[in-house]
């Protein structure tokens, strides 16, 4: 734009003025997560999970990709929808 500010690289202070950009980044990370295995937890005591009894001191992995692509969590999980 003629007469506007000179172009410059973005910095962290610009992010608060770019809500759609933030939404696109978050949605991109949901659809294509960097780490699909997510996080893990170790049970401290026996845990009943549905019909399964998980013993104490068992490592449980939370598969983020399955959670991110589940219709339980997202109405249209395969759709890229930053809005």
C-alpha positions in Angstrom: 0.0 0.0 0.0 1.5 3.3 -1.0 2.2 5.5 2.0 1.8 2.6 4.4 4.5 1.4 6.8 7.6 -0.2 5.4 7.5 -4.0 5.2 9.3 -5.8 8.1 9.5 -9.3 9.5 6.8 -10.4 11.9 7.7 -10.7 15.6 5.9 -12.2 18.6 4.2 -8.9 19.4 2.3 -9.2 16.0 0.6 -12.5 16.9 -2.1 -10.8 19.1 -3.2 -8.9 16.0 -3.4 -12.0 13.8 -6.1 -14.2 15.2 -6.9 -16.0 12.0 -3.2 -16.8 11.5 -3.2 -18.3 15.0 -6.2 -20.4 14.2 -4.6 -21.7 11.0 -1.5 -22.7 12.9 -3.5 -24.5 15.6 -5.7 -26.3 13.1 -2.6 -27.3 11.1 -1.1 -28.8 14.2 -4.3 -30.7 14.9 -4.5 -32.2 11.4 -0.8 -32.8 11.1 0.6 -33.1 14.6 4.4 -33.1 15.1 4.2 -35.9 17.6 1.4 -38.3 17.0 2.0 -40.4 20.1 1.3 -37.4 22.3 2.1 -37.8 26.0 2.4 -40.6 28.4 1.3 -41.1 32.0 2.1 -43.7 34.6 -0.7 -44.9 36.8 -0.1 -44.6 40.5 -2.8 -47.0 41.5 -5.0 -49.5 39.6 -7.3 -47.8 37.1 -10.6 -49.1 35.7 -10.8 -47.8 32.1 -14.1 -49.0 30.6 -13.9 -52.8 30.8 -10.2 -52.9 31.4 -8.3 -52.8 34.6 -4.9 -51.1 34.3 -2.5 -52.1 37.0 -0.6 -49.5 39.0 2.8 -48.4 37.6 1.6 -48.9 34.0 2.7 -46.5 31.3 -0.3 -45.2 29.3 0.3 -43.5 26.0 -2.3 -41.0 24.8 -2.5 -41.1 20.9 -3.1 -37.5 20.0 -3.7 -38.2 16.3 -6.6 -40.6 17.2 -8.1 -37.9 19.6 -7.7 -35.2 16.9 -9.3 -37.3 14.2 -12.2 -38.6 16.4 -15.8 -37.6 15.6 -16.3 -37.7 19.4 -14.1 -34.6 19.7 -14.6 -32.9 16.3 -17.8 -32.8 14.2 -15.8 -33.1 11.0 -12.3 -34.3 12.0 -10.9 -34.7 8.5 -11.9 -31.2 7.5 -9.3 -28.4 7.8 -11.4 -25.7 9.5 -9.5 -23.0 11.3 -12.7 -21.0 11.9 
